[in-house]
């Protein structure tokens, strides 16, 4: 297995947060994106990239790596972001064999995320995370070699990340939920408040 590239998915429309870029929301004085990158970077020797559309300059200085737009039109969702990461590696980073995708609004990613997902690839081509009895489809380790099949699925109208993972027999690796869910997503104002409480209490 070659080096892993970390891909932060930031292409959502953030409707429940007023239509703004959720990864740029401040959490205890720092953008969510900066916190996600801080957790992910030590686990990804090949560095980080960001999946997002529009003007990439808006993500600086929280993120200074490559910003990858969707390779397909009409914003077909996170699967297109995954494809952007896989195709970027094939074209620009040929030594990279796998891409670890995470959402840009998950500030408490576990420090052993890449290691445990990589270990699960012994039994499956893709590995995804789970916690609290729930699978997190957008937290997954994807092989770059799957890019042609993923592009074909998107071209055929597939938009469900979970359906593609199931089709390829993805392994599921579970993390415990103690004081804080390590995969807490900031999807709404109440989630942001919960993340603030977790940081204040030292649980995050």
Helices and strands as residue ranges (DSSP letters): E 4-9, G 15-17, G 22-24, E 26-27, E 30-31, H 32-41, E 48-51, G 56-59, E 66-68, H 78-92, E 98-103, H 113-120, E 127-131, E 134-143, G 144-146, H 147-155, H 161-167, E 171-175, H 189-201
